[in-house]
Amino acid sequence: MKGINLFLAEGFEEIEALATVDILRRAGLPARMVCAWEEGGVPVLGAHGIPVMADVDLTDVLEDTQSMAPTTREDVMIFPGGMPGAANLSENDPLMDAMEAHWNEGGTVAAICAAPGVVLSKLDGLSGKAFTCYTGFEGPLLKKEAVYDGGPAVVDGRFITGRGPGCAIQFALAIVKYLCGEEVEAKIRAGLLLP
């Protein structure tokens, strides 16, 4: 799947989604919020009742993907956590098919909170991959022989994970560093008054 796309499904964790998109855009990255069902046009309701209007819907993104060049590591699919948001993402078959193809073609996946365990665990080839997630959601990835780290954000090649809402900024900065390098990440960090 081409581009940097963050997927919203009803019940998503608002801090994780909005902080991530905000920080990616501060870094000059064209991150899009995608309504995770095929017909958008209405706000997606977050886990705490905050409605968010996506930039595009899933149909638009899937159509864009079919007409573009091969997927690279700079193409990132991002999945915020929150429940039932992560479960709603994982039950969306066209989205999960797109994620599997994206991963197999060399794209990057990133997820935070419940989403590493609920969404990314659907991928194959995770043996030995380091990850973090919200406490209690480790099981599905451990069954795939991934290795739990527990840090606020963990980058293992094209596999980026974050622990939970309080780690959303670290998660987003980890994606920025992965895509843009240390200098850009440090500039964004300084602008946010982070140590």
C-alpha positions in Angstrom: 0.0 0.0 0.0 1.6 3.3 -1.1 2.1 6.3 1.1 1.8 6.8 4.8 -1.7 5.8 5.9 -3.2 5.7 9.4 -6.4 3.7 9.7 -9.4 4.8 11.7 -12.2 2.4 12.8 -14.9 3.1 15.3 -13.5 2.9 18.8 -9.9 4.0 18.0 -7.8 5.6 20.7 -7.8 9.3 19.8 -4.5 10.3 21.4 -2.6 7.6 19.5 -4.2 8.5 16.1 -4.1 12.2 16.3 -0.7 12.7 18.0 0.9 10.3 15.4 -0.6 12.1 12.4 0.2 15.5 14.0 3.9 14.7 14.5 4.3 13.0 11.1 2.9 16.1 9.4 5.2 18.4 11.5 8.1 16.4 10.0 6.7 17.1 6.5 5.5 13.6 5.9 2.2 13.3 3.9 0.4 11.1 6.5 -3.3 10.5 5.6 -6.0 9.4 8.0 -8.1 6.7 6.3 -11.6 5.6 7.2 -11.1 1.9 7.5 -14.3 0.9 5.9 -14.9 1.1 2.2 -17.3 4.1 2.2 -16.3 7.1 4.2 -17.6 10.6 4.2 -18.7 10.6 7.9 -16.7 11.2 11.0 -15.2 8.1 12.7 -16.1 8.0 16.4 -13.2 7.4 18.7 -13.2 5.4 21.9 -13.9 8.5 24.0 -16.6 9.9 21.8 -14.5 12.3 19.7 -15.5 12.3 16.1 -12.7 12.6 13.5 -13.1 13.2 9.8 -10.7 11.0 7.8 -8.9 12.4 4.8 -9.9 9.5 2.5 -11.7 6.2 2.7 -10.3 2.7 2.2 -11.6 2.4 -1.3 -9.6 5.5 -2.4 -6.4 4.1 -0.9 -6.9 0.7 -2.4 -7.5 2.2 -5.8 -4.4 4.4 -5.5 -2.3 1.4 -4.6 -3.2 -0.5 -7.8 -1.9 2.2 -10.0 1.4 3.0 -8.4 5.0 1.8 -8.3 6.1 -1.1 -6.0 5.8 -0.8 -2.3 9.0 0.3 -0.3 10.0 0.6 3.3 8.9 4.3 3.1 5.3 3.2 2.6 3.8 2.8 6.1 0.5 1.4 7.3 -0.3 2.7 10.8 -2.8 1.2 13.2 -3.9 3.0 16.4 -5.1 1.0 19.3 -8.2 1.5 21.5 -10.9 -1.0 21.9 -13.1 -1.9 20.0 -11.1 0.1 17.4 -8.3 -2.4 17.0 -10.7 -5.3 16.9 -12.7 -3.4 14.2 -9.6 -3.0 12.2 -8.7 -6.7 12.5 -12.1 -7.7 11.3 -11.9 -5.7 8.1 -10.9 -8.3 5.6 -10.0 -6.0 2.7 -7.8 -4.0 5.0 -6.1 -7.1 6.5 -5.5 -8.5 2.9 -4.0 -5.1 2.0 -1.8 -5.2 5.1 -0.5 -8.7 4.3 0.3 -7.8 0.7 2.0 -4.6 1.9 4.2 -6.5 4.4 5.1 -9.2 1.9 6.0 -6.5 -0.7 8.5 -4.8 1.7 6.3 -2.1 3.2 6.5 -1.0 6.9 3.8 -1.6 9.5 3.4 0.4 12.7 0.9 -0.2 15.5 0.4 1.0 19.1 -1.5 -0.2 22.2 -3.8 -3.1 21.5 -3.2 -3.0 17.7 0.2 -4.8 17.7 -1.4 -7.9 19.3 -4.8 -7.6 17.7 -3.9 -6.4 14.2 -0.2 -7.1 13.4 -0.4 -10.6 14.9 -2.3 -11.5 11.7 1.0 -11.2 9.7 3.4 -14.1 9.1 7.2 -13.9 9.4 7.3 -12.3 12.8 9.6 -14.8 14.5 12.3 -13.0 16.4 10.7 -9.5 15.8 11.0 -7.2 18.9 7.7 -5.5 19.8 5.8 -3.7 22.5 2.1 -3.2 23.2 -0.5 -2.5 25.8 -0.2 -4.8 28.8 -2.2 -8.0 28.3 -2.1 -7.9 24.4 1.2 -9.7 24.1 -0.1 -13.2 23.6 -0.9 -13.3 19.9 2.5 -12.0 19.0 4.3 -14.3 21.4 2.6 -17.2 19.7 4.2 -16.0 16.5 7.5 -16.2 18.3 8.0 -12.4 18.4 9.9 -11.0 21.4 8.3 -8.7 23.9 10.4 -5.6 24.7 8.1 -3.4 26.8 9.6 -0.1 25.9 7.5 2.9 24.9 8.3 2.5 21.2 10.2 -0.4 19.5 11.6 -0.4 16.0 12.7 -3.7 14.5 13.3 -3.1 10.8 10.0 -2.6 9.1 8.0 -3.5 12.3 7.3 -0.5 14.6 5.3 -0.7 17.7 4.2 1.5 20.6 3.1 0.6 24.1 0.0 2.8 24.7 -1.6 6.2 24.9 1.1 7.8 27.1 3.7 6.6 24.6 2.0 8.0 21.4 4.5 10.8 21.0 7.5 8.5 21.3 5.8 6.1 18.9 5.3 8.9 16.3 8.9 10.2 16.8 10.2 6.6 16.2 8.4 6.6 12.9 9.8 10.0 12.0 13.3 8.9 12.9 12.9 5.7 10.8 11.7 7.6 7.8 13.6 10.9 8.1 16.6 10.3 10.2 17.9 11.5 13.6 18.3 15.2 12.6 14.6 15.6 11.7 13.5 13.6 14.7 15.6 15.8 17.0 14.2 19.0 15.4 10.6 17.9 16.0 11.5 16.7 19.5 13.0 20.1 20.3 9.9 21.9 18.9 7.7 19.9 21.2 10.0 20.9 24.2 10.8 17.2 24.8 14.2 16.2 26.4 
